[in-house]
Amino acid sequence: MSDSLETRLAAVRRRIDLACERAGRAPGEVALLAVSKTFPPEALRQAAGLGVRRFGESRMQEVRQKDSELADLKPEWVLIGHLQTNKAKEAARLVSEVQSLDRWPLAEALDARLRLEGRVIDVLVQVKTSPEPSKFGLEPAALPAFLERLGGLQTMRVKGLMTMAVNSPDEGAVRACFRMLRELRDRMRDEGHAGLERLSMGMSGDFEWAIQEGSTEVRIGSAIFGSRSNQGSD
């Protein structure tokens, strides 16, 4: 069978189903977010023809360019990369969801721009579960107060948490990051923070471990679209 986007997408979906089966979970519990950053609009158009509607991107410049070229498809853009506060205006206009909300100044900037746009979007709070300096995210201890403040904003629906695990071949170390996020989410819900249903965790190299630890959405790029030269939330 040829190594086409269709073949790779089917293989990823099959791996998700098998991982759910091993974890004693129903496949429908785990959503697939196709991470399209750095890939050309033609690849996204092909994926859309296979039923993909939500695309994960890291940079607003790339979202803007692709949104213009794919306007006829009306794709849903999900921002998974670190968002600079000065890009909040574009994000409020173009994206349907932000999974990398990790600080109050960004939340304030997004809220102000969303109110001007008359829009409400879904957000996930990115939590830092890895000790790596290159990883962004809110410190776990700061999450309760952050969620409390977010509750006062009407333009964002807080749906859950997101994280990037440590970049390591050590299954135990990677799964510990995912487990930390799940336990943190469970604790927040026990403390009265309703609506935290989603856990966005797991990328091309570790999503099966993430599913074992309770992920509800995996972010897959290279395993669907092919190899890329740079690394990141893939």
C-alpha positions as CSV (number, residue, x, y, z in Angstrom):
1,M,0.0,0.0,0.0
2,S,1.4,3.4,-0.9
3,D,2.5,5.9,1.8
4,S,-0.2,8.4,1.1
5,L,-1.8,10.9,3.5
6,E,-4.9,8.8,3.3
7,T,-2.9,5.7,4.3
8,R,-1.1,7.5,7.1
9,L,-4.3,9.0,8.5
10,A,-6.1,5.6,8.5
11,A,-3.1,4.1,10.3
12,V,-3.1,6.7,13.0
13,R,-6.8,6.2,13.6
14,R,-6.3,2.5,13.8
15,R,-3.5,3.0,16.3
16,I,-5.8,5.3,18.4
17,D,-8.5,2.6,18.4
18,L,-6.0,-0.1,19.4
19,A,-4.5,2.0,22.2
20,C,-8.1,2.7,23.5
21,E,-8.8,-1.0,23.4
22,R,-5.6,-1.8,25.4
23,A,-6.6,0.9,28.0
24,G,-10.1,-0.5,28.3
25,R,-11.6,2.6,26.7
26,A,-14.0,3.3,23.8
27,P,-12.3,4.7,20.7
28,G,-14.9,7.5,20.7
29,E,-13.4,8.9,23.9
30,V,-10.2,10.1,22.1
31,A,-10.4,12.8,19.5
32,L,-7.7,13.4,16.8
33,L,-6.3,16.9,16.2
34,A,-4.4,17.0,12.9
35,V,-1.3,19.2,13.5
36,S,-0.8,21.0,10.2
37,K,1.9,23.5,11.2
38,T,4.6,23.9,8.5
39,F,2.7,21.8,6.0
40,P,1.4,23.4,2.9
41,P,-2.3,24.3,2.3
42,E,-2.5,21.5,-0.4
43,A,-1.9,18.9,2.3
44,L,-4.7,20.4,4.5
45,R,-7.0,20.4,1.5
46,Q,-6.3,16.8,1.0
47,A,-6.9,16.0,4.7
48,A,-10.2,18.0,4.5
49,G,-11.3,15.7,1.7
50,L,-10.8,12.8,4.1
51,G,-13.0,14.3,6.7
52,V,-10.5,16.4,8.8
53,R,-12.0,19.8,9.8
54,R,-9.9,20.9,12.8
55,F,-6.2,21.8,12.3
56,G,-3.6,22.5,14.9
57,E,-1.3,25.4,14.2
58,S,1.5,27.1,16.3
59,R,1.9,30.5,14.7
60,M,-0.7,33.1,13.9
61,Q,1.1,34.2,10.7
62,E,0.7,30.7,9.4
63,V,-3.0,30.6,10.4
64,R,-3.6,33.9,8.6
65,Q,-1.9,32.7,5.4
66,K,-3.6,29.3,5.3
67,D,-7.0,30.7,6.2
68,S,-6.8,33.0,3.2
69,E,-5.8,30.2,0.9
70,L,-8.4,27.7,2.3
71,A,-11.3,30.1,2.8
72,D,-13.7,27.9,0.8
73,L,-13.2,25.0,3.2
74,K,-13.9,27.1,6.4
75,P,-11.4,25.0,8.5
76,E,-11.4,25.3,12.3
77,W,-8.1,26.6,13.5
78,V,-6.8,25.4,16.9
79,L,-3.9,27.2,18.3
80,I,-1.5,24.9,20.1
81,G,1.7,27.0,20.1
82,H,2.9,29.7,22.5
83,L,0.7,32.8,21.8
84,Q,2.3,36.2,22.2
85,T,0.0,38.8,23.7
86,N,0.4,41.1,20.7
87,K,-1.1,38.4,18.5
88,A,-4.4,38.2,20.5
89,K,-6.2,40.4,18.0
90,E,-5.6,37.9,15.1
91,A,-6.3,34.9,17.3
92,A,-9.6,36.4,18.5
93,R,-10.6,36.9,14.8
94,L,-9.4,33.6,13.3
95,V,-9.2,30.7,15.7
96,S,-12.0,28.5,17.1
97,E,-9.9,27.3,20.0
98,V,-6.7,28.1,22.0
99,Q,-5.1,25.2,23.7
100,S,-2.1,27.1,25.0
101,L,-3.6,29.6,27.4
102,D,-1.0,29.9,30.1
103,R,-0.9,33.3,31.7
104,W,-3.3,36.1,32.8
105,P,-2.0,38.9,30.6
106,L,-2.8,36.7,27.6
107,A,-6.2,35.9,28.9
108,E,-7.0,39.6,29.4
109,A,-5.8,40.5,25.9
110,L,-7.8,37.7,24.3
111,D,-10.9,38.6,26.3
112,A,-10.7,42.3,25.2
113,R,-10.3,41.3,21.5
114,L,-13.0,38.6,21.6
115,R,-15.4,41.1,23.1
116,L,-14.7,43.5,20.2
117,E,-15.2,40.6,17.7
118,G,-18.4,39.5,19.5
119,R,-17.0,36.0,19.7
120,V,-16.8,33.2,22.3
121,I,-14.2,30.5,21.9
122,D,-13.1,27.3,23.7
123,V,-9.8,27.3,25.6
124,L,-7.6,24.8,27.3
125,V,-5.1,25.8,29.9
126,Q,-1.5,24.7,29.1
127,V,0.2,23.3,32.2
128,K,3.9,22.7,32.5
129,T,4.5,19.1,33.5
130,S,8.0,18.8,32.2
131,P,11.2,20.2,33.7
132,E,12.5,21.2,30.3
133,P,13.1,25.0,30.0
134,S,11.9,24.9,26.4
135,K,8.4,23.9,27.4
136,F,5.8,26.5,28.1
137,G,2.9,26.3,30.5
138,L,1.4,27.4,33.8
139,E,3.0,25.9,36.9
140,P,0.7,23.3,38.4
141,A,0.5,25.1,41.7
142,A,-0.8,28.2,40.0
143,L,-3.7,26.5,38.3
144,P,-6.5,26.8,40.9
145,A,-6.1,30.6,41.1
146,F,-5.9,30.9,37.4
147,L,-9.1,28.9,36.8
148,E,-10.8,31.1,39.4
149,R,-9.9,34.2,37.5
150,L,-10.8,32.7,34.1
151,G,-14.3,32.0,35.5
152,G,-15.0,35.7,35.4
153,L,-14.5,36.0,31.7
154,Q,-17.5,35.5,29.4
155,T,-15.6,35.2,26.1
156,M,-13.8,31.9,26.8
157,R,-15.2,28.5,27.7
158,V,-12.6,26.6,29.7
159,K,-12.9,23.0,28.5
160,G,-9.8,21.3,30.0
161,L,-6.1,21.2,30.2
162,M,-3.2,20.7,27.7
163,T,0.4,19.6,28.2
164,M,3.6,18.5,26.4
165,A,5.4,15.7,28.0
166,V,9.2,15.5,28.5
167,N,11.1,14.7,25.3
168,S,12.4,11.3,26.3
169,P,12.4,7.7,25.2
170,D,11.7,6.7,28.8
171,E,8.1,5.6,28.9
172,G,7.9,6.1,32.7
173,A,9.1,9.7,32.5
174,V,6.7,10.5,29.7
175,R,3.7,8.9,31.2
176,A,4.4,10.6,34.6
177,C,3.8,14.0,32.8
178,F,0.5,12.8,31.4
179,R,-0.5,11.3,34.7
180,M,0.3,14.5,36.5
181,L,-2.1,16.4,34.2
182,R,-4.9,13.9,34.6
183,E,-4.6,13.9,38.4
184,L,-4.4,17.7,38.4
185,R,-7.6,17.9,36.4
186,D,-9.3,15.4,38.6
187,R,-8.3,17.4,41.7
188,M,-9.6,20.7,40.1
189,R,-13.0,19.1,39.4
190,D,-13.2,17.8,43.0
191,E,-12.6,21.3,44.1
192,G,-15.5,22.6,42.1
193,H,-14.1,23.6,38.8
194,A,-16.7,22.2,36.5
195,G,-16.4,21.6,32.8
196,L,-12.8,20.4,32.7
197,E,-13.7,17.4,30.5
198,R,-10.8,17.5,28.1
199,L,-7.1,16.5,28.4
200,S,-5.1,17.3,25.3
201,M,-2.0,15.3,25.6
202,G,0.0,13.0,23.3
203,M,1.8,13.6,20.0
204,S,3.1,11.4,17.2
205,G,5.8,9.8,19.3
206,D,3.9,9.2,22.6
207,F,0.2,9.4,22.0
208,E,-0.4,5.7,22.8
209,W,1.1,6.3,26.3
210,A,-1.1,9.4,26.7
211,I,-4.2,7.4,25.9
212,Q,-3.2,4.9,28.6
213,E,-3.1,7.8,31.0
214,G,-6.5,9.3,30.1
215,S,-5.9,11.6,27.2
216,T,-9.2,12.7,25.4
217,E,-7.4,14.3,22.5
218,V,-4.1,13.6,20.8
219,R,-2.2,16.1,18.6
220,I,-0.7,14.3,15.6
221,G,1.3,16.0,12.8
222,S,4.1,14.1,11.2
223,A,2.4,10.6,11.5
224,I,-0.3,12.0,9.3
225,F,1.3,14.6,7.0
226,G,4.8,13.1,6.8
227,S,8.2,14.1,8.2
228,R,9.0,17.8,8.9
229,S,12.4,19.4,9.4
230,N,11.6,21.2,12.7
231,Q,10.1,19.8,15.9
232,G,7.4,20.9,18.3
233,S,3.8,20.3,19.3
234,D,3.3,17.6,16.7
